[in-house]
Amino acid sequence: VKLGEVCEFIRGVTYEKSDESSVSTAVAVLRANNINVDSHTLDRAKIKYLREDVGLPAEKRLRKGDIFICTASGSKDHLGKVAFITEDIPYFFGGFMGAIRSKAKALPNFVFHLLTSPAYDGFIQGLTAGVNINNLKGSDLLSFKLPLPPLEEQERIVAELGGYRKIIEGARQIIANYKPTIKIDPKWPMVKLGEVCRQERGIASSKSELQLPYLGLEDIESGTGRIHSNTSTNKAVSTSFAFGSSHVLYSKLRPYLNKVALPDFKGRCTTELIPILPSDRIQRTYLFWLLLRQETVTVAMGGKTGTQMPRADMELIMNMEIPVPPLAIQRKIVAKIEAEQVLVEANRKLAEIFEEKIQAKLAEIWGEGTN
């Protein structure tokens, strides 16, 4: 059936710039940034507030069972993305957004699951292919065809997929909230970072060095140091630093992003990443975790240069005092953090497994891959 046969589409509110409020009010509007495109959940950060006297239609307030959708965006990554509303909430949806409301023949959360499927993603891509303006028409959206089993079967599918999503959300909560801690003993000596390591800004210039994998800032995950797997491609850049498995890489650009990496391979990197070589007084992985602490971000931002693209003052960073216990204690600290990391990675893998289960079930609903 067509989506329009089982749902209605309500486009969001429009307002003037003069209607906006710089402080929180009872008139709150959600926009594209309020949909987490990875988890299909509501993100309540950066809500837009309007003046109290701005009157908005009640039907454009999000309610339980709504499918909140982005219908216009500067980024095609957001276009068509959805989040399911589990309860009545005091938020309106903006003009570039909409709500899909289910009718009696289709369970709202069943429709929501179908709107997170590869079939739906392909439909949206087909609508916007070659179009410079990323905008979805309600009529086009409602033309999407979806399978519609009996309500009893919809309920069974919703229960199964809902159980999978709860596991994924729980695993993601652990991943998001985990922060390694280093409990500092006041008896440990405090030394300047530059006393136990040095910067090595050697330019990759030889033919063999220029063939090494290239690492850009986009290849490092903020706050974790995870290096993405797409770094094997050699990228043409004018200047890069050479690094190896003995270095820790520290990003001086936009230090609030907290990008530090611990490579286990030889490569070359953007000059915004500084290869730091530890001395024999400090264990490399211990140094990595010290640089990844929020304390380092605070120091870096306190002495940053530039406004739009702030950079850490590396002289200030190298003069930062850090705790340096005996190597045996450093190794114990690292071992404890690595044991915790194993559990975090297990949750990451768990989330991936159940994401695959969801996709397999959706493919089954669409009649794909059932052989």
RODRENMI-300995 format. One record per residue (C-alpha): residue in three letters; z, x, y. Coordinates in steps of 0.25 Angstrom, whole numbers, padded with zeros to 4 digits, always signed. Layout:
REM RODRENMI-300995
ALAZXY/...
REM end
This chain:
REM RODRENMI-300995
VAL+0000+0000+0000/LYS-0001+0004+0015/LEU+0011+0008+0022/GLY+0009-0003+0032/GLU+0010-0013+0021/VAL+0024-0010+0018/CYS+0029-0004+0031/GLU+0028-0005+0046/PHE+0027+0006+0056/ILE+0035+0006+0069/ARG+0031+0017+0080/GLY+0042+0023+0088/VAL+0047+0021+0102/THR+0041+0027+0114/TYR+0048+0031+0127/GLU+0047+0038+0140/LYS+0052+0052+0143/SER+0061+0046+0153/ASP+0068+0038+0142/GLU+0073+0050+0135/SER+0088+0054+0136/SER+0094+0068+0136/VAL+0106+0063+0129/SER+0109+0055+0117/THR+0107+0040+0118/ALA+0107+0028+0109/VAL+0092+0028+0110/ALA+0087+0039+0101/VAL+0073+0042+0096/LEU+0068+0050+0084/ARG+0056+0058+0084/ALA+0047+0067+0075/ASN+0057+0078+0075/ASN+0068+0068+0069/ILE+0060+0068+0056/ASN+0063+0080+0046/VAL+0049+0082+0040/ASP+0054+0089+0028/SER+0065+0080+0024/HIS+0060+0067+0029/THR+0073+0064+0036/LEU+0078+0060+0050/ASP+0082+0072+0059/ARG+0091+0067+0070/ALA+0090+0080+0078/LYS+0083+0079+0092/ILE+0084+0064+0094/LYS+0077+0059+0107/TYR+0086+0050+0115/LEU+0082+0040+0126/ARG+0089+0033+0137/GLU+0099+0022+0133/ASP+0091+0011+0141/VAL+0078+0014+0133/GLY+0075+0002+0125/LEU+0068+0004+0112/PRO+0063-0006+0101/ALA+0073-0008+0090/GLU+0062-0007+0079/LYS+0060+0007+0083/ARG+0074+0011+0079/LEU+0074+0018+0065/ARG+0081+0009+0055/LYS+0084+0011+0040/GLY+0072+0012+0031/ASP+0063+0017+0042/ILE+0053+0028+0039/PHE+0053+0036+0052/ILE+0040+0043+0054/CYS+0033+0053+0064/THR+0020+0047+0069/ALA+0016+0057+0079/SER+0020+0072+0081/GLY+0014+0085+0086/SER+0016+0090+0072/LYS+0009+0085+0060/ASP+0021+0089+0051/HIS+0029+0078+0057/LEU+0018+0067+0058/GLY+0021+0056+0048/LYS+0034+0062+0043/VAL+0045+0052+0040/ALA+0060+0050+0038/PHE+0067+0039+0031/ILE+0078+0031+0039/THR+0090+0028+0031/GLU+0098+0020+0041/ASP+0097+0013+0054/ILE+0098+0023+0065/PRO+0098+0022+0080/TYR+0085+0030+0082/PHE+0072+0025+0087/PHE+0059+0032+0083/GLY+0050+0039+0094/GLY+0036+0035+0097/PHE+0030+0046+0088/MET+0038+0041+0077/GLY+0038+0028+0069/ALA+0046+0020+0058/ILE+0040+0015+0045/ARG+0047+0002+0041/SER+0046-0003+0027/LYS+0043-0017+0023/ALA+0049-0025+0011/LYS+0039-0019+0000/ALA+0042-0005+0002/LEU+0056+0002+0003/PRO+0057+0011+0015/ASN+0061+0023+0008/PHE+0050+0022-0002/VAL+0040+0022+0009/PHE+0047+0034+0015/HIS+0046+0042+0003/LEU+0031+0039+0002/LEU+0030+0044+0016/THR+0035+0058+0012/SER+0025+0059+0001/PRO+0013+0069+0001/ALA+0004+0056+0001/TYR+0009+0052+0014/ASP+0008+0066+0020/GLY-0006+0066+0016/PHE-0008+0053+0023/ILE-0002+0058+0036/GLN-0010+0071+0036/GLY-0023+0062+0033/LEU-0020+0054+0046/THR-0018+0066+0055/ALA-0028+0076+0049/GLY-0036+0081+0061/VAL-0029+0073+0071/ASN-0023+0081+0083/ILE-0013+0070+0087/ASN-0003+0068+0076/ASN+0000+0053+0077/LEU+0001+0043+0066/LYS-0004+0029+0069/GLY+0005+0018+0062/SER-0007+0011+0056/ASP-0012+0024+0050/LEU+0002+0026+0044/LEU+0003+0012+0039/SER-0010+0014+0031/PHE-0003+0025+0022/LYS-0004+0019+0007/LEU+0008+0021-0002/PRO+0012+0016-0016/LEU+0021+0005-0016/PRO+0029+0002-0029/PRO+0038-0010-0031/LEU+0051-0010-0023/GLU+0059-0007-0036/GLU+0051+0006-0038/GLN+0052+0010-0024/GLU+0067+0009-0025/ARG+0067+0018-0037/ILE+0058+0028-0030/VAL+0066+0028-0018/ALA+0079+0031-0025/GLU+0073+0042-0033/LEU+0066+0049-0020/GLY+0079+0046-0012/GLY+0087+0053-0023/TYR+0078+0065-0022/ARG+0079+0065-0006/LYS+0094+0065-0007/ILE+0094+0078-0015/ILE+0084+0084-0006/GLU+0092+0081+0006/GLY+0105+0086+0000/ALA+0098+0099-0003/ARG+0092+0100+0011/GLN+0106+0098+0017/ILE+0112+0109+0009/ILE+0100+0118+0013/ALA+0101+0114+0028/ASN+0116+0115+0029/TYR+0118+0128+0021/LYS+0122+0140+0030/PRO+0126+0153+0024/THR+0139+0158+0030/ILE+0145+0172+0031/LYS+0160+0172+0033/ILE+0163+0184+0041/ASP+0176+0192+0039/PRO+0182+0197+0052/LYS+0184+0210+0045/TRP+0169+0213+0043/PRO+0164+0223+0053/MET+0154+0217+0064/VAL+0143+0226+0067/LYS+0130+0224+0075/LEU+0118+0219+0067/GLY+0110+0232+0072/GLU+0120+0241+0065/VAL+0117+0236+0051/CYS+0102+0233+0053/ARG+0090+0236+0061/GLN+0077+0229+0066/GLU+0064+0234+0059/ARG+0052+0230+0067/GLY+0042+0237+0060/ILE+0028+0232+0063/ALA+0020+0228+0050/SER+0007+0237+0053/SER+0002+0243+0040/LYS-0008+0236+0031/SER+0002+0233+0020/GLU+0012+0228+0030/LEU+0002+0218+0036/GLN-0001+0212+0022/LEU+0014+0209+0020/PRO+0019+0194+0021/TYR+0021+0189+0035/LEU+0034+0182+0039/GLY+0034+0173+0052/LEU+0046+0166+0057/GLU+0040+0153+0051/ASP+0042+0159+0038/ILE+0057+0160+0039/GLU+0066+0148+0038/SER+0076+0146+0049/GLY+0091+0148+0045/THR+0088+0152+0030/GLY+0079+0164+0031/ARG+0070+0158+0020/ILE+0057+0164+0020/HIS+0045+0154+0018/SER+0036+0157+0007/ASN+0023+0158+0015/THR+0025+0172+0021/SER+0016+0179+0011/THR+0004+0176+0020/ASN+0000+0187+0029/LYS-0001+0182+0043/ALA-0009+0189+0054/VAL+0001+0193+0065/SER+0000+0205+0075/THR+0013+0211+0073/SER+0024+0209+0062/PHE+0036+0217+0057/ALA+0037+0222+0043/PHE+0049+0218+0034/GLY+0054+0220+0020/SER+0065+0215+0011/SER+0075+0224+0017/HIS+0074+0216+0031/VAL+0080+0204+0037/LEU+0071+0197+0046/TYR+0077+0191+0059/SER+0069+0181+0068/LYS+0071+0184+0083/LEU+0063+0173+0087/ARG+0070+0159+0090/PRO+0083+0164+0083/TYR+0088+0150+0082/LEU+0079+0148+0071/ASN+0087+0158+0063/LYS+0076+0165+0055/VAL+0081+0177+0047/ALA+0074+0181+0034/LEU+0077+0190+0022/PRO+0063+0194+0016/ASP+0062+0199+0002/PHE+0048+0205+0004/LYS+0040+0214+0013/GLY+0033+0207+0025/ARG+0030+0207+0040/CYS+0035+0197+0050/THR+0034+0192+0064/THR+0040+0201+0074/GLU+0049+0189+0077/LEU+0056+0193+0064/ILE+0064+0206+0065/PRO+0066+0213+0052/ILE+0080+0218+0051/LEU+0084+0229+0041/PRO+0099+0230+0037/SER+0106+0243+0035/ASP+0114+0246+0023/ARG+0127+0240+0029/ILE+0122+0226+0028/GLN+0116+0218+0017/ARG+0102+0212+0021/THR+0105+0198+0016/TYR+0118+0198+0023/LEU+0111+0202+0036/PHE+0101+0191+0034/TRP+0112+0180+0033/LEU+0119+0186+0045/LEU+0106+0185+0053/LEU+0104+0171+0048/ARG+0118+0166+0053/GLN+0119+0157+0065/GLU+0127+0168+0072/THR+0115+0176+0073/VAL+0107+0165+0079/THR+0117+0163+0089/VAL+0117+0178+0093/ALA+0101+0177+0094/MET+0101+0165+0102/GLY+0111+0170+0112/GLY+0102+0182+0115/LYS+0089+0176+0113/THR+0077+0179+0123/GLY+0067+0168+0126/THR+0068+0153+0127/GLN+0056+0146+0120/MET+0055+0157+0109/PRO+0069+0164+0109/ARG+0071+0177+0102/ALA+0083+0184+0098/ASP+0087+0197+0105/MET+0086+0207+0093/GLU+0095+0217+0100/LEU+0106+0206+0101/ILE+0104+0203+0087/MET+0106+0217+0082/ASN+0118+0218+0091/MET+0124+0206+0084/GLU+0137+0208+0077/ILE+0137+0205+0062/PRO+0148+0206+0051/VAL+0145+0217+0041/PRO+0155+0217+0029/PRO+0153+0227+0018/LEU+0141+0225+0010/ALA+0148+0220-0002/ILE+0153+0208+0006/GLN+0139+0206+0012/ARG+0133+0205-0002/LYS+0144+0195-0005/ILE+0141+0186+0007/VAL+0126+0187+0003/ALA+0129+0183-0011/LYS+0136+0171-0007/ILE+0125+0166+0003/GLU+0115+0169-0008/ALA+0122+0160-0018/GLU+0123+0149-0007/GLN+0108+0151-0005/VAL+0105+0149-0020/LEU+0111+0135-0018/VAL+0104+0132-0005/GLU+0091+0136-0012/ALA+0094+0127-0024/ASN+0095+0116-0014/ARG+0082+0119-0008/LYS+0075+0119-0022/LEU+0082+0106-0025/ALA+0076+0100-0012/GLU+0062+0105-0016/ILE+0063+0100-0030/PHE+0067+0086-0026/GLU+0056+0086-0015/GLU+0047+0088-0026/LYS+0053+0077-0034/ILE+0050+0068-0022/GLN+0036+0072-0021/ALA+0034+0070-0036/LYS+0039+0056-0035/LEU+0031+0053-0023/ALA+0018+0058-0030/GLU+0022+0049-0042/ILE+0023+0037-0032/TRP+0009+0040-0027/GLY+0004+0041-0041/GLU+0002+0056-0040/GLY+0005+0067-0049/THR+0011+0058-0060/ASN+0003+0064-0071/
REM end
